[in-house]
Amino acid sequence: MATEQTARRVFTGLIILSIILLALVVRPFAKAFFLAAVLAGTFYGIYSSLSRKLRGRSSLAAGLIVSGVVLALLVPLGGLTAFVVTEVSDGVKFVSDTVQREGVEGLIGKMPGPVRGPVESLLERIPLEQAQLDETLQQQVSSQGGTAARAVTGVVAATGSIAFQTVMMLIALFFLLTEGARLVSWVESVSPLRRGQTGEILREFRSVSVAVLVSSVATAGVQAAAALIGFLIARVPASLFFAGVAFFLALIPAVGAAIVVLVAAALMFFSGHPWAALFLAIWGTVVVGLVDNIVKPLLAKRGMHQHGAIVFFALLGGLAAFGTVGLLLGPLIVAFFLALVRIYERDYGRPTPRPGDPATPGGGVPSGSESLIIRPSVRSAETREHVPLTPTPPDSH
């Protein structure tokens, strides 16, 4: 017969094994679940209000929010795609009509000065090197055919993966909205921490994730507005289109909105407007490029209740360590650490407390207010006296 110690060791091993297996199952959808949790925390207030207005129809309220997220993703993307397709079709038609009426020479004559010279030089060399050109093109087509096929396959696979992760995120968002409160109650009931500590950590996570998400969208809007001002000053055609592209690319840290301004600057240069191109290059680098590093930490620190320097390095460190999702993970990790320090300071006390010691960053405890540090600990102790040894599981209904 196994001893109690042996049984505990075997049971601990089984728990560790189950956690490892669970991590393997969740790993393919980890980013989707994480983003769904962030969005659920962000929209939970709207969900609760909408559910009350719909007389308790929580599934309908969650479905409306998910539908709103889908529309927010598809409508702008569809509009940009339609604009690009229209412009490309008009460009192809213009080139085709010009070549039919005036020939290649007429098409070259309509090109801007910076482009016309290189194209004319290229056309002058083609008759002299026609045989070599044909042979080179055949070799390039033969050697690069496999590479092009692999590139197309990779793009299709990446697009399918993004679509799949998005669908998984939307499904998880729906269930987190409808079952999130029960999930949080269950986590608090089975947590080995003191009563209230788990909820405090979860509330900190929600506050930080909402602050980072809102600040990211707001910063993208500010960058798009700054880019639009530059486009209007430089008289860039289709300024609203380029501003819309800048907004979406501003949400991608590895790309950013400044690259859209630089592309517009290049287009203005090749269309024969060098001074406008120079202005846009400076504007995109100095104004649009620096907005992200200034505005986002200022907006995020309000929801995180942290110093701007902490938020700044948390954003950059998370981005460097985890990629794009690190913009959320970095601040969450820092907030998790500081929340644990505050809980320890409040409920267990500092090792050698002294009057006038500074409070932990982000904490609401004023410096030198020992009563605010001691009283929650006393209340926690009183609360624990009335907690049964075997917690009752939450109602499954």
N, C-alpha and C positions, 0 to 999 in steps of 0.2 A: 504494500500500500504506500502510495507516494506521500511524502511529508508535506506540511503546509508550505515550507520554503521552496521545495521542488515545484509544487503546483504554481506558486507565484512566479517563479522563474519561467516556467513553460508558458504561463498565460502572458507574461511580459513579452516573451519571444513571439507569441502569436499576434499580439497587438502590433509589434514592430513590423512583422511580416505583412499584416493587413494594411498598414500605413504605406509600405513600399508598393504593394500591389495596387492600392488605391491611387497612389501618385502616378503609376504607369498608366492607369485607365484615364485619369484626368488630364495627363500631360498634353495629349493632342488638342484639347480644348481649353488649356489653361488661360491663354490670352483672351479668348472669347468670354470665359466665365469671369475673368477679372474685370474686363470692360463692362460686362453686364452688371456686375456688382456695383461698379462706380456709377453707372447710369441709374441703377435702381435706387441707390442712395440719393442721387441728385433729384430724381423725379418722384421720390416717395411722398413728399409733401403735396405735390400736385395730384398724385394718385389717391391719397387719402381724401382730399377735398372733392375730387371728381367722384369718388366712390360714394361719398355722403350725398352728393347731389343726385346720383343715380339710384338712391335708396338701397344702398348695400350691394349693388351689382359689381362686385370687385373684378370679376373676369372681364366684364364689358369695359370698365375703367382701364384695366391693364391693356386690353386690346386696343383701345383708342390711343393710349400713349405709345404703344409699339407701332401702331400705324402712323402716328405722327413722326416717329423716328425714321421710319421707312421713307415717308414723303420728304423729310428733311435731307435724306441722303440721295434720293432718286431724282427729285424735281430739279435741283440745281445742276446735277450731273447730266441729266437729260437735256437741259437747256444749253449747257456748254457744248455737249456733243452735237446737238442740232446746229448750233452756230458754226462750229468747225466744219461740219459736213457741208453746210451751205456755202461758206467761204471757199472751201476747196473746190466745190463744184463750179462756182462762179469763176474761179481762177483757171481751172482746166478749160472751161468754155471760152474764156477770153483768149487764152493761148492758142486754142484750136482755131478760133475764128480769125485771129490775127495772122496765123501762119497760112491759112487758106487764102486770105485776101492779099496780104503783102509779102508772104514768104518769110523765111528765117531772117532776112535782112531787116524787114519791117519790125519783126519782134525784137530784134537787137536794138533797133533805133528807139523803141519805147522803154528800154531798160534805163535805170538810173546810171549816172556817170561812173560811180565807183565799181559798178558791176559790168558796164558795157565794155570797158577796156580789157579785162581778163578774158571775157567771152570771145571778143573779136580775135585776140591773140590765140586762143585755143582753136577757133575755127580756121585760122590761117595755117596752123600746124597740122590739122587733120588730113588734108589732101596729100601732104608730103609723107605722112606716116600712116596712111590708110591700112596698108598690109600689116604693118607691125601692130597697129591698133586692133585689127580684127583678131590676130593671133593672141594678143594679150588678153582681150576680152574673153576669148574662148577658154584660155587657161584659168582666168580668174573665176569664170562661171563653174568650171569643173572642180576647182579646188575649194571654192567657198560654198558650193551647193549644200554640202553636208552641214557646214557651220550655220548657214541660214536656216536650214530645216530644224536644227537643234534649237536655234534662237527662237524661232516661231513656236516650237513645241514648249519651250520654257515659258514664254509669255502666256500661252494658253493655260498652262498648268498653274502659273502664278495667279492669273485672273480667276481660275476656278477655285483655288485655295482661298483667296480673299473672299469670294462669294460664299463659299462654304462656311468660313469662320464668321462671316457676317450673319448668316442664317442661324448658326448655333448661338451667337450672341443675342439675337432677337428672341429666340426661344427661351434661353436662360433668363433674359430680362423679364419676360412675361411671368415665369414661375417665381422669380425673386420678388416681383411686385405683389403677387397674390399670396405667396407663402413666406415672404421675408420676415414678417413679424413673428410667426410661429418658429421659424428657424432661429432667430435671435433669442427668443425665449428658451428654446431647447439648449442652445449653446450656453446661455447663462446658468441654466439649471444643472448642467453636467460639468461645468467648469470647476476646477479645483481651487480657483481664486476666491477671495472673499466676495460676499454678495455686493454687487454694485461695481466691482473693479472691471469685470469683463465688459459690462455695458459701457463703462467709461472709455475703455480702449476702443470699442466699436464706434462709439460716438465720435471719438477723435479721428478715426479712420474716415468716417463719413464726412466730417467737417473738412478735412484736408483734401479728400478726393473731389468734393464739390468745389472747393476753392481753386484747385489746380485746373479742373475742367472748365469752370466759368472763366478763369483768367486766360486760359488758352484760347477760347472762342473770342473773348473780348479783345485780346491782343491781336488775333488774326483780323478782327474787324478794324482795329486802329491801323494796322499795317496796310490793309486794303484801302482805307481812306487816304492814308499818306501817299500810297502809290497812285491813287486816282488823281490826287492834287498834282503830282508830278506829271502824269499823263496829260492832264488838261493844260498845264503850263506849256509843255512841249508840243501840244496839239497832235497827240498820237491818235491815229484812227482807231475806232472801236475801243475807246478808253474804258467803257463799262465792262466789256468782255475781259480785257486784261486785268482790271481790278477784281473781277470775279475769280479769275484764275489765281491771282495773287492771294485771295482769301483762302482758297482751298489748299494751296501749296504752303501757306503760312501755318496750317495745322500739321504739316509734316516737318519735323525739326531738321531732318537731314537735307531738305530742299530749301524751304523758306520762301518768303515773298520777294526777297531782293533779287532772286534769279529771274523772276518775271520782268522786273524793271530793267535788268541788264539785257535780257532778250529783246525787249522793246527798244532799248538804246541801240542794239546792233541793227535792228530793222530800220530804225530812223537813219542810221549812218549809211546803210546800203541803198536807202531810198533818196540819198542826196541831201541830208540835213545833219551835217556833222556837229554843229553847235548844239542842236537839240539832243543829239546822241550823247555829247559830252555832259550836258546838264543832267540827263537821265542817269548816266553812269555814276555821277557824284551823288545825286539824290538817292539812288537805290542803295549805294554803299553806306552813306553817312546817315541819312534819315530813316529809310525803311529798314535797313539792316540792323540799326541800333535800337529800334523800338522794341524788338523782342527781348533784348537783354535788360531793358529799363522798365518797360510797362508791365511785363508779366510778373516779375518779382514784387513790384509795388502792389499789383492787384491780388496776387496770391497770398501775400503776408497778412492781409486783412482777415481772410478766412482761416488762416493757419495760426494767427496770433503769435507769429515768430518775427524775429529781426529779419530785415531784408537781405542781409548777407547770408544768413542761414538758408533762406529760401533759394537764393541765387545759386549757392554751391550745391544744395540738394537737387535742384533741377539739372544742373550741368553734370554732377556726379552720377545721378541716375541715368541720364542720357548716355554717358560714356560707358557705364557698366551694363546696362540692360537694353540699350537701343531706344527706339521710340517709346515703348511702354515704360521706360525708365523715368519719363517725365512725371508719371504718377507714382511709380515705385519708389523713386528717390525721396520725395517729400514724405511718403507714407512710412518709409523705414526710419527717417529722422524723427517724425512725429511719434512713431511707436516707441523709440528709445526714450524720448523726452517724456512721454506719457508714463512709462514705467518708472522713470526717475521721480516724477511728481507723485505717483502713487506711493512709492517707497518713502519719499520724504513726508508725505501726509499721514499715512497709516502706520508706518513703522518708526518714523522719526529719523533725523540725521544722527550719525554716530556721535558727533560733538557739536550740538547746536549752540550758537552764540547769538546774542541780540544783534540785529543789524545785518545778518547774513543775507546775501541777495537770493531772491527766489529763482527757482528753475525756469529757464526760458519757456515762455508760452503758458506758464501757470498763472492762475488768477489769484495767487496768494501774495499779499503785499509783504514787503520786507519788514521784518521785525514783529509781525502779527503772529505770535506763537499760539494764541487761542484758536486761530483759524486752522492751525496745523494739528492741534491736539483734539479739538472737538469732534471732527469727523472720525478720528480713530476711536474715541469713546463711543460714538454712535454705532460704529461698525461692530465693536465688541458687544454692545447691548443687543444689536440685531442678531448676532451669531448665537446668543443664548436662546433665542426663540426659534432657531432653525432646527428642524428635526435632523437626526443623524442620517436617515435615508430619505433623500429628497423625493418628493412625489413627482412623477413625470408629467409634463404638460398634457393638457387635454388634447386628444387626437382628433376631436371633432372640430 
